[in-house]
Amino acid sequence: MNETRNENTRAAALDYHEFPKPGKLEVRATKPLANGRDLSRAYSPGVAEASLEIKADPATAARYTSRANLVGVVTNGTAVLGLGNIGPLAAKPVMEGKAVLFKKFANIDAFDIELNESDPVKLAEIVCALEPTFGAINLEDIKAPDCFIVEKICRERMNIPVFHDDQHGTAIVVGAAVSNALHVTGRAFDKIKIVSTGGGAAGIACLNMLIKLGVKRENIWLCDIHGLVYAGREIDMNPQKAAYAQATDKRTLSDVIDGADLFLGLSGPGVLTPELVARMAARPIIFALANPTPEILPEAVREVAPDAIIATGRSDYPNQVNNVLCFPFIFRAALDVGATTINDEMQLACIEGIAALARATTSAEAAAAYRGEKMTFGPDYLIPKPFDPRLIGTVARAVARAAMETGVASRPIADLAAYKVRLDGSVFKSALLMRPVFEAAATVTRRIVFAEGEDERVLRAANAMIEETTDKPILIGRPEVIARRCERAGLPIRPGVDFDIVNPEDDPRYRDYWGTYHELMARRGVTPDTARAIMRTNTTAIAAVMVHRGEADSLICGTFGQYLWHLKYVRQILARDGLQPIGALSLMILEDGPLFIADTHVYPEPTPQEITACVIGAARHARRFGLVPKIALCSHSQFGNLNTDSGHRMRAALELLDAQERDFAYEGEMHVDAALDQSLRDRIFPNGRFEGAANVLVFANTDAASGVRNILKAKAGGLEVGPILMGMGNRAHVVTPSITARGLLNMSAVAGTPVKHYG
C-alpha cells in the first residue's frame, strides 16, 4: 500500500512539473505590444531614451527597468535539498520552485540561474558579473564551506543584497522559533545550553544567529558526523566550525547532551535517541530539522518527554521551520528601499516580526488554508504559517525600517505606515480600496450586531473589529458554543468580556423583544405565540429588533440561508421612517480595478423608478470608496436598437434620471462590453456622457446582475465587498454564504460608517 501511495505521489509530482506546459515559470510582458507605436517605444527608437537616462544616472534603472523587483536565484547544484551534489541541471526544478515562491508570497520576479562551476572563487566572479541585471542575489544550494567563500566575495564586491538563504533564511526562522520557545518555557537566551548537530552552512549560520540573540558561545556544543567539535581537532575542520570548538576531553553527542535546554539538529535521521532526550533539561526544546526524516521523530520524543517543545522541517508536524517565512519578505523590503546589503539588523528585525506575528491572533486566511489545525500561540504554534497574509506587511515593514535606520537604504521610504498598507493591499485585495471606508468608520463608535454569531467567520471578524477598529461587535448565539469555538479557533476574545452577546435560548430581554416584534407585526397576522417563537429561533429578526429598539446601530446577517429570506425580516422591522431597500450593490475588486454591480438581489425585475433609485444609490456608495461614479445602465438593447422589456425599462429610467440635474455621470442603455470599452462605445454612440470605462454597472434584472457578479468571482478572481444593502440608512446589510471573515470585517466597516459620510 505504501509503495502504491509513494508511486502515486511521485507520478503526481512529475505531472505537476510537466503539464500543461513544462516547468513552473514563464516570462510575460508588462507593457502592451499591439501595434507599431508600441513597438517603437518598447524597442528602437524609443528604448534609447530609457538607456540614455540610465547612463546619465544609474539609479534611474529602478524607474525604467524591472531590476528593482528582480532577484537572481543562483546555484551550482552542489547541495540540493536532501539530494546532495546532483549538479546544476538537476537543480533547475528546485530553483524554479524558489522563483515561484518569490512571486507567490512577495510579488518579486526571479530568474533561476544554474551555473556549471564548482570552483567557489570562479563561481563568485560569475555572480558578481551579473550585478547590472538584478536588484538582489539569492544564493542557493551551494555546499559548505564553498558557500561561505562565494557569499563573502559577492558581498564584498557587489553593491546589491547578496543572501545565502540556506544559511541566513534558516537562521532567521530558527531564531524566531527559538525566541518563542524560550518565551513559552520562561527561559532566556543567555542562560540556555545548546547542543547542535550539523556543521554545514545552515547549522553554523543558526548558531551565529543565536549568539546575536544573546546565547553565550561557551554554552554551545557543536557536533558533526565525526563527533564533537573540540579544540585541536583536525579532521573535517574549517574556520566556521573552529569558532565553536570547545576545550574539553568530551568527544561525542552523548558526552555533552546532559542538561541541554535546546537540541538543534541540521544533520540526518536517527542522530538523537529517546535515551539522550531523557537526559536533557526539563521541558526540553527539540529542533529536529533534517529533511525528509528528522534527527528524531516527535512521537519518540513524547515517549520520554511529553512536555517537550518540538519543531521539525516537515509540514505534517507542528512548528515547521520553513524558509518561506523569511526570504520573500526580507527581499521585498530590501528591494523596496534599494538596500545595498542585508545586514544583521535587518535579519534581527525579520526575526522579531515573524516571532511577534505568531504571538498575535491567527489570521482567518491562515486558518482557512490550514483548516483543522489549532493555531494558538504555544508549544505547538511557535511561528506563523507561510500562508498567513500578514507576513508581508509585518515583516517587510520591520526590515525596511532597520535598513533605513542602519543607513543601507538608497531609496528610503518616507511613510512606513502607508508602505505597510500598500503591502497588505497586495495580499488583501480589498485593503487599499477599503481604506477611506475604515477611516470614515473610525470617526465614530458604532454597535454592529451579527445575527449568526456562532459562525467562525463572524468570530474572526469580531476579533479583527476589536483589534483594528473602534466599533463594538454584538453577537447573537449561545454563549457556551461561542466560547468553545473561540477557543478552538485560537481567538483570545470571550463572550461577555470582549463583546456583548444575545442568547436566543435564555436572555433577560426576551420578553421585551417578542413584545416589540408583536407590536410591529400584530396587524400582519403575527400572533403573540408566533412572535415568541420567532424571537427564540430567528436571529435575523432578533438583530433587526435590536436595531429598531436602538440597542444596536446596524446589523449584518446572511452568512447562511437565502438572501430574500433575511431581507424579509429586515423589511418587516426596519423599513419604516422612509427607509426602503433600493438594491444590493456588490463591489468587485479585479486585477485592473474596482467594478460595482447592481442590483444583484433585491428586485428581480425592477421598475424604472426602482432602477433610478438604484443608480442614485450606487453613485452615492461609489463615492464612499473614493471613486468618481461612471454608471452604465446595462441591457440587451443598446441605445434604443431593441424593443425588449429591459430596454424599455432602462430608457424610462434614463428619462427619470434626466428629469433632474445629477452630480454624477451615467449613460445607457448599452451592452456590458460597450460600457467597459470606450472605443467600442464611440463607434456605436459617439459623444456619450462619460469617458473611459464605466465603474458601475446597473442591470435590468437580478439574473443578469447576479450572474455577472458570480462570473467575476469564479473566473476573474474578483474579490467581493458586499452585497451592500442600499436604501436602509446603513442600518442593515444582508451578505451571502460565500462571504469570508475578511469580507465580514469589510462589511462591518461599511456598516460602521456614519450616514453623513455618504448621504
GUTI-41112 format. One record per residue (C-alpha): x, y, z; residue in three letters. Coordinates in steps of 0.25 Angstrom, whole numbers, padded with zeros to 4 digits, always signed. Layout:
N
XYZala;...
//
This chain:
759
+0000+0000+0000met;+0011+0010+0004asn;+0019+0006-0009glu;+0006+0009-0017thr;+0004+0022-0010arg;+0018+0027-0012asn;+0017+0023-0027glu;+0005+0031-0028asn;+0011+0043-0021thr;+0023+0042-0030arg;+0015+0042-0042ala;+0006+0054-0038ala;+0019+0062-0035ala;+0024+0059-0049leu;+0011+0062-0055asp;+0011+0075-0048tyr;+0024+0079-0054his;+0021+0074-0068glu;+0006+0079-0070phe;+0000+0087-0076pro;+0014+0092-0080lys;+0028+0088-0075pro;+0033+0095-0064gly;+0028+0105-0053lys;+0032+0119-0059leu;+0029+0127-0072glu;+0032+0142-0076val;+0021+0151-0078arg;+0021+0166-0084ala;+0017+0177-0074thr;+0014+0187-0086lys;+0005+0186-0098pro;+0011+0182-0111leu;+0000+0182-0121ala;+0004+0192-0131asn;+0015+0200-0138gly;+0014+0211-0128arg;+0016+0201-0116asp;+0028+0194-0124leu;+0035+0207-0126ser;+0034+0210-0111arg;+0038+0196-0106ala;+0050+0195-0115tyr;+0056+0204-0125ser;+0056+0216-0125pro;+0048+0219-0112gly;+0056+0209-0104val;+0069+0218-0106ala;+0062+0229-0097glu;+0062+0220-0085ala;+0076+0215-0087ser;+0081+0229-0088leu;+0074+0233-0075glu;+0081+0221-0068ile;+0094+0224-0074lys;+0093+0238-0068ala;+0088+0233-0055asp;+0089+0218-0052pro;+0079+0220-0040ala;+0068+0222-0051thr;+0069+0208-0054ala;+0059+0205-0043ala;+0049+0214-0051arg;+0051+0210-0065tyr;+0054+0195-0064thr;+0050+0183-0055ser;+0063+0182-0048arg;+0058+0188-0035ala;+0048+0176-0034asn;+0057+0165-0040leu;+0065+0154-0032val;+0075+0145-0037gly;+0073+0131-0031val;+0087+0125-0033val;+0093+0111-0031thr;+0103+0101-0035asn;+0095+0089-0030gly;+0105+0084-0020thr;+0096+0083-0008ala;+0082+0082-0013val;+0071+0080-0002leu;+0074+0066+0003gly;+0079+0061-0010leu;+0093+0065-0009gly;+0102+0069-0021asn;+0093+0066-0032ile;+0098+0077-0042gly;+0093+0090-0047pro;+0083+0084-0058leu;+0076+0074-0048ala;+0075+0086-0038ala;+0067+0094-0048lys;+0053+0090-0043pro;+0057+0094-0029val;+0062+0107-0034met;+0049+0109-0042glu;+0041+0106-0029gly;+0049+0116-0021lys;+0046+0127-0032ala;+0031+0123-0031val;+0031+0125-0016leu;+0037+0139-0018phe;+0026+0142-0027lys;+0014+0136-0019lys;+0018+0141-0006phe;+0024+0155-0009ala;+0021+0158-0024asn;+0036+0158-0027ile;+0041+0154-0041asp;+0052+0144-0040ala;+0061+0137-0051phe;+0067+0124-0047asp;+0082+0123-0051ile;+0089+0109-0051glu;+0104+0110-0053leu;+0113+0099-0056asn;+0124+0103-0048glu;+0130+0096-0035ser;+0141+0106-0032asp;+0136+0115-0022pro;+0144+0127-0026val;+0141+0126-0040lys;+0126+0124-0037leu;+0126+0137-0029ala;+0133+0144-0040glu;+0121+0140-0049ile;+0111+0144-0039val;+0118+0158-0038cys;+0117+0160-0053ala;+0102+0159-0052leu;+0100+0171-0043glu;+0095+0180-0055pro;+0083+0170-0057thr;+0078+0168-0043phe;+0073+0176-0031gly;+0078+0165-0022ala;+0084+0151-0022ile;+0079+0139-0015asn;+0090+0128-0014leu;+0084+0115-0012glu;+0088+0100-0010asp;+0103+0102-0011ile;+0111+0093-0002lys;+0119+0097+0010ala;+0130+0102+0012pro;+0129+0107-0002asp;+0116+0115+0001cys;+0124+0123+0011phe;+0134+0127+0001ile;+0124+0131-0010val;+0116+0139-0001glu;+0128+0146+0005lys;+0133+0150-0009ile;+0120+0154-0014cys;+0116+0163-0002arg;+0130+0170-0003glu;+0129+0173-0018arg;+0114+0175-0020met;+0106+0187-0017asn;+0093+0180-0016ile;+0088+0170-0006pro;+0094+0156-0006val;+0087+0146+0003phe;+0090+0131+0004his;+0077+0126+0008asp;+0081+0112+0013asp;+0089+0120+0023gln;+0082+0132+0027his;+0068+0129+0024gly;+0069+0116+0032thr;+0076+0124+0043ala;+0065+0135+0043ile;+0053+0125+0044val;+0060+0117+0055val;+0063+0130+0062gly;+0048+0133+0062ala;+0044+0119+0067ala;+0055+0118+0078val;+0051+0132+0083ser;+0036+0128+0084asn;+0040+0114+0090ala;+0048+0122+0101leu;+0036+0131+0103his;+0027+0119+0105val;+0037+0112+0115thr;+0041+0124+0122gly;+0056+0123+0118arg;+0066+0134+0114ala;+0076+0133+0103phe;+0088+0136+0112asp;+0084+0124+0121lys;+0082+0113+0112ile;+0091+0101+0108lys;+0090+0097+0093ile;+0095+0084+0087val;+0095+0085+0072ser;+0098+0074+0061thr;+0101+0079+0047gly;+0114+0087+0044gly;+0109+0091+0030gly;+0105+0105+0025ala;+0091+0105+0031ala;+0096+0099+0045gly;+0107+0109+0046ile;+0098+0121+0042ala;+0088+0117+0052cys;+0098+0117+0063leu;+0103+0130+0059asn;+0089+0136+0059met;+0086+0130+0073leu;+0099+0137+0078ile;+0094+0150+0073lys;+0081+0148+0080leu;+0089+0146+0093gly;+0093+0132+0094val;+0107+0131+0101lys;+0117+0124+0091arg;+0123+0115+0103glu;+0109+0109+0105asn;+0108+0104+0090ile;+0113+0090+0088trp;+0114+0086+0073leu;+0115+0072+0068cys;+0116+0067+0053asp;+0118+0053+0047ile;+0131+0052+0054his;+0126+0055+0068gly;+0129+0068+0076leu;+0136+0079+0070val;+0147+0081+0080tyr;+0160+0090+0081ala;+0171+0083+0074gly;+0162+0074+0065arg;+0168+0073+0051glu;+0158+0064+0043ile;+0148+0072+0034asp;+0150+0085+0040met;+0149+0099+0035asn;+0149+0113+0041pro;+0134+0114+0043gln;+0134+0101+0051lys;+0146+0104+0058ala;+0139+0116+0064ala;+0131+0107+0072tyr;+0142+0097+0077ala;+0141+0094+0092gln;+0154+0092+0100ala;+0149+0079+0106thr;+0152+0064+0107asp;+0138+0061+0103lys;+0136+0055+0089arg;+0122+0050+0086thr;+0108+0055+0086leu;+0105+0046+0097ser;+0116+0053+0105asp;+0110+0067+0104val;+0095+0065+0104ile;+0093+0065+0119asp;+0085+0077+0124gly;+0083+0083+0110ala;+0072+0092+0108asp;+0072+0092+0093leu;+0075+0082+0083phe;+0077+0088+0069leu;+0078+0077+0058gly;+0082+0080+0044leu;+0089+0067+0041ser;+0082+0054+0038gly;+0072+0044+0043pro;+0073+0036+0056gly;+0084+0045+0061val;+0076+0048+0074leu;+0071+0036+0082thr;+0060+0036+0093pro;+0070+0032+0103glu;+0078+0045+0100leu;+0065+0053+0101val;+0063+0047+0115ala;+0076+0053+0119arg;+0073+0067+0115met;+0067+0078+0124ala;+0053+0078+0128ala;+0043+0082+0117arg;+0054+0081+0106pro;+0053+0089+0093ile;+0056+0079+0081ile;+0058+0085+0068phe;+0060+0073+0059ala;+0061+0080+0045leu;+0067+0069+0036ala;+0058+0066+0024asn;+0051+0058+0020pro;+0054+0049+0032thr;+0057+0057+0045pro;+0068+0054+0055glu;+0057+0048+0064ile;+0042+0047+0061leu;+0033+0055+0070pro;+0026+0043+0075glu;+0039+0037+0080ala;+0042+0050+0088val;+0028+0050+0094arg;+0030+0036+0100glu;+0041+0041+0109val;+0038+0056+0110ala;+0023+0058+0108pro;+0024+0073+0111asp;+0035+0075+0101ala;+0034+0086+0090ile;+0037+0081+0077ile;+0040+0087+0063ala;+0043+0080+0050thr;+0045+0083+0035gly;+0033+0075+0032arg;+0019+0081+0029ser;+0012+0069+0035asp;+0016+0072+0049tyr;+0014+0085+0057pro;+0025+0096+0056asn;+0030+0094+0042gln;+0043+0102+0041val;+0041+0107+0027asn;+0050+0118+0020asn;+0038+0123+0012val;+0034+0130+0025leu;+0046+0139+0023cys;+0053+0141+0009phe;+0041+0146+0001pro;+0039+0157+0011phe;+0053+0161+0015ile;+0056+0162+0000phe;+0043+0170-0002arg;+0048+0181+0008ala;+0062+0181+0003ala;+0057+0183-0012leu;+0047+0194-0008asp;+0057+0202+0000val;+0069+0200-0010gly;+0077+0193+0000ala;+0092+0191-0003thr;+0093+0179+0006thr;+0084+0171+0016ile;+0091+0173+0029asn;+0090+0167+0043asp;+0080+0178+0048glu;+0070+0175+0036met;+0071+0160+0040gln;+0068+0162+0054leu;+0056+0171+0050ala;+0051+0160+0042cys;+0052+0150+0054ile;+0045+0159+0063glu;+0034+0162+0052gly;+0032+0147+0050ile;+0032+0144+0065ala;+0022+0155+0068ala;+0013+0150+0058leu;+0012+0136+0064ala;+0008+0142+0077arg;-0003+0150+0071ala;-0017+0145+0067thr;-0016+0135+0055thr;-0022+0141+0043ser;-0035+0136+0037ala;-0027+0133+0023glu;-0017+0125+0030ala;-0027+0117+0038ala;-0035+0114+0025ala;-0022+0110+0018ala;-0019+0100+0030tyr;-0033+0096+0033arg;-0033+0086+0045gly;-0020+0091+0051glu;-0021+0098+0064lys;-0013+0111+0063met;-0012+0117+0076thr;+0002+0122+0081phe;+0008+0112+0090gly;+0017+0099+0089pro;+0010+0095+0076asp;+0010+0108+0069tyr;+0023+0116+0071leu;+0024+0122+0057ile;+0013+0126+0047pro;+0009+0118+0035lys;+0014+0122+0022pro;+0001+0125+0016phe;-0002+0136+0027asp;-0004+0148+0018pro;+0000+0158+0029arg;+0015+0153+0028leu;+0018+0162+0016ile;+0013+0175+0023gly;+0018+0172+0037thr;+0032+0166+0033val;+0035+0175+0021ala;+0032+0188+0029arg;+0041+0184+0041ala;+0052+0180+0031val;+0051+0193+0023ala;+0051+0201+0036arg;+0064+0194+0040ala;+0070+0196+0027ala;+0067+0211+0027met;+0072+0213+0042glu;+0085+0206+0038thr;+0088+0214+0026gly;+0088+0204+0015val;+0075+0208+0008ala;+0078+0216-0004ser;+0063+0219-0006arg;+0057+0221+0008pro;+0042+0220+0010ile;+0036+0233+0015ala;+0023+0227+0021asp;+0025+0213+0027leu;+0011+0212+0031ala;+0006+0215+0017ala;+0016+0205+0012tyr;+0010+0194+0021lys;-0004+0198+0015val;+0001+0196+0001arg;+0008+0183+0004leu;-0005+0178+0011asp;-0012+0182-0001gly;-0004+0173-0009ser;-0010+0161-0002val;-0023+0167+0004phe;-0028+0171-0009lys;-0039+0180-0002ser;-0029+0187+0007ala;-0026+0200-0001leu;-0040+0202-0007leu;-0046+0200+0007met;-0036+0210+0014arg;-0045+0222+0012pro;-0057+0214+0018val;-0049+0209+0030phe;-0044+0224+0032glu;-0059+0229+0032ala;-0063+0218+0041ala;-0052+0222+0051ala;-0059+0235+0053thr;-0069+0229+0062val;-0072+0217+0070thr;-0084+0208+0065arg;-0090+0196+0071arg;-0091+0185+0060ile;-0099+0173+0063val;-0096+0160+0055phe;-0108+0151+0054ala;-0100+0138+0052glu;-0091+0140+0064gly;-0087+0125+0065glu;-0080+0125+0051asp;-0065+0124+0052glu;-0064+0135+0041arg;-0073+0144+0049val;-0064+0141+0062leu;-0051+0144+0054arg;-0058+0157+0048ala;-0062+0161+0062ala;-0048+0159+0067asn;-0042+0167+0056ala;-0052+0178+0059met;-0047+0179+0073ile;-0033+0179+0069glu;-0034+0188+0057glu;-0046+0198+0059thr;-0054+0206+0069thr;-0067+0198+0066asp;-0073+0189+0076lys;-0078+0175+0072pro;-0090+0169+0077ile;-0092+0154+0075leu;-0105+0146+0075ile;-0103+0132+0079gly;-0101+0122+0090arg;-0090+0127+0100pro;-0084+0113+0102glu;-0084+0110+0087val;-0077+0123+0084ile;-0067+0122+0095ala;-0064+0107+0091arg;-0062+0112+0076arg;-0053+0124+0080cys;-0044+0114+0088glu;-0044+0104+0076arg;-0040+0115+0066ala;-0029+0121+0075gly;-0036+0134+0077leu;-0034+0142+0090pro;-0048+0148+0091ile;-0058+0143+0100arg;-0073+0146+0101pro;-0078+0155+0112gly;-0064+0160+0113val;-0059+0165+0100asp;-0073+0167+0093phe;-0087+0167+0097asp;-0096+0155+0094ile;-0110+0151+0092val;-0114+0137+0095asn;-0127+0133+0088pro;-0129+0122+0098glu;-0128+0130+0110asp;-0128+0145+0110asp;-0134+0155+0120pro;-0139+0163+0109arg;-0147+0152+0102tyr;-0160+0158+0107arg;-0157+0172+0102asp;-0152+0166+0089tyr;-0164+0158+0085trp;-0173+0169+0090gly;-0167+0179+0081thr;-0168+0169+0069tyr;-0182+0166+0072his;-0186+0181+0073glu;-0179+0183+0060leu;-0186+0171+0053met;-0199+0170+0060ala;-0207+0175+0048arg;-0199+0166+0039arg;-0204+0153+0044gly;-0194+0151+0055val;-0199+0145+0068thr;-0192+0146+0082pro;-0189+0131+0081asp;-0183+0133+0067thr;-0175+0145+0072ala;-0169+0137+0083arg;-0165+0126+0074ala;-0158+0135+0064ile;-0151+0142+0076met;-0146+0129+0080arg;-0141+0124+0067thr;-0139+0135+0056asn;-0126+0142+0059thr;-0128+0152+0047thr;-0141+0156+0053ala;-0135+0158+0067ile;-0124+0166+0061ala;-0134+0175+0054ala;-0142+0177+0067val;-0129+0181+0074met;-0126+0192+0063val;-0141+0196+0064his;-0140+0198+0079arg;-0127+0206+0078gly;-0119+0195+0085glu;-0110+0193+0072ala;-0107+0203+0061asp;-0106+0193+0049ser;-0108+0178+0047leu;-0101+0168+0038ile;-0107+0155+0034cys;-0107+0145+0023gly;-0095+0136+0025thr;-0105+0124+0023phe;-0118+0123+0016gly;-0125+0131+0005gln;-0123+0146+0003tyr;-0138+0149+0001leu;-0142+0141+0014trp;-0133+0150+0022his;-0138+0163+0015leu;-0152+0159+0018lys;-0150+0161+0033tyr;-0141+0173+0031val;-0152+0180+0023arg;-0163+0176+0033gln;-0156+0182+0045ile;-0147+0193+0039leu;-0154+0198+0026ala;-0160+0210+0033arg;-0158+0224+0035asp;-0155+0226+0020gly;-0145+0214+0019leu;-0147+0204+0008gln;-0137+0195+0001pro;-0134+0200-0013ile;-0124+0190-0017gly;-0112+0181-0014ala;-0099+0187-0018leu;-0086+0178-0020ser;-0072+0184-0021leu;-0064+0174-0029met;-0049+0177-0027ile;-0042+0172-0040leu;-0028+0172-0045glu;-0030+0184-0053asp;-0038+0192-0043gly;-0052+0192-0036pro;-0065+0190-0042leu;-0079+0191-0036phe;-0090+0182-0040ile;-0105+0185-0036ala;-0116+0181-0033asp;-0111+0167-0030thr;-0122+0162-0021his;-0134+0171-0017val;-0143+0174-0029tyr;-0144+0162-0039pro;-0150+0171-0050glu;-0148+0186-0045pro;-0158+0197-0050thr;-0152+0209-0056pro;-0154+0216-0043gln;-0146+0205-0035glu;-0135+0205-0045ile;-0134+0220-0044thr;-0133+0219-0029ala;-0122+0208-0030cys;-0114+0217-0040val;-0114+0229-0030ile;-0111+0220-0018gly;-0100+0213-0026ala;-0094+0227-0029ala;-0094+0231-0014arg;-0087+0218-0010his;-0077+0218-0020ala;-0072+0232-0014arg;-0071+0225-0001arg;-0059+0217-0007phe;-0053+0230-0013gly;-0057+0227-0027leu;-0064+0237-0037val;-0076+0229-0041pro;-0078+0226-0056lys;-0091+0218-0057ile;-0095+0209-0069ala;-0110+0205-0070leu;-0108+0191-0076cys;-0118+0183-0085ser;-0118+0174-0097his;-0123+0186-0104ser;-0113+0197-0108gln;-0117+0211-0109phe;-0131+0208-0114gly;-0128+0197-0124asn;-0137+0187-0118leu;-0151+0188-0113asn;-0149+0178-0101thr;-0155+0179-0088asp;-0141+0182-0081ser;-0139+0193-0092gly;-0152+0200-0089his;-0149+0200-0074arg;-0135+0205-0076met;-0139+0216-0085arg;-0150+0220-0076ala;-0141+0220-0064ala;-0131+0229-0073leu;-0143+0239-0075glu;-0145+0239-0060leu;-0131+0242-0057leu;-0130+0253-0067asp;-0142+0260-0061ala;-0133+0265-0050gln;-0119+0270-0050glu;-0110+0260-0045arg;-0096+0261-0040asp;-0090+0248-0046phe;-0089+0243-0060ala;-0098+0232-0065tyr;-0101+0226-0079glu;-0110+0215-0085gly;-0116+0207-0089glu;-0104+0198-0094met;-0097+0185-0094his;-0086+0182-0084val;-0075+0182-0094asp;-0079+0196-0099ala;-0079+0200-0084ala;-0065+0196-0082leu;-0059+0199-0095asp;-0060+0214-0099gln;-0054+0211-0113ser;-0066+0201-0116leu;-0076+0211-0110arg;-0071+0222-0118asp;-0073+0214-0131arg;-0087+0211-0127ile;-0091+0224-0120phe;-0081+0235-0121pro;-0081+0247-0111asn;-0086+0239-0099gly;-0087+0245-0085arg;-0075+0239-0079phe;-0061+0236-0084glu;-0053+0223-0081gly;-0059+0210-0075ala;-0071+0210-0066ala;-0068+0207-0052asn;-0083+0204-0048val;-0092+0194-0056leu;-0107+0194-0053val;-0115+0183-0059phe;-0130+0182-0062ala;-0131+0169-0054asn;-0125+0161-0043thr;-0122+0149-0052asp;-0112+0157-0061ala;-0106+0165-0049ala;-0104+0153-0040ser;-0099+0145-0052gly;-0088+0155-0055val;-0084+0156-0040arg;-0082+0141-0039asn;-0075+0140-0052ile;-0065+0151-0048leu;-0063+0144-0035lys;-0061+0130-0041ala;-0054+0133-0053lys;-0047+0146-0052ala;-0042+0145-0038gly;-0051+0156-0033gly;-0052+0159-0018leu;-0065+0164-0014glu;-0069+0175-0004val;-0083+0173-0001gly;-0094+0172-0004pro;-0097+0186+0001ile;-0112+0188+0004leu;-0115+0201-0001met;-0126+0210+0004gly;-0127+0205+0018met;-0119+0217+0024gly;-0107+0207+0027asn;-0116+0200+0038arg;-0115+0186+0032ala;-0107+0178+0022his;-0110+0165+0016val;-0098+0157+0012val;-0097+0144+0005thr;-0092+0130+0010pro;-0079+0131+0001ser;-0074+0143+0009ile;-0061+0141+0017thr;-0056+0146+0030ala;-0049+0158+0023arg;-0062+0161+0015gly;-0069+0162+0028leu;-0059+0171+0034leu;-0060+0180+0022asn;-0075+0180+0023met;-0074+0184+0038ser;-0066+0196+0033ala;-0077+0199+0023val;-0088+0197+0034ala;-0079+0205+0043gly;-0078+0218+0034thr;-0087+0229+0039pro;-0098+0232+0029val;-0093+0247+0028lys;-0081+0241+0020his;-0089+0236+0009tyr;-0102+0244+0008gly;
//
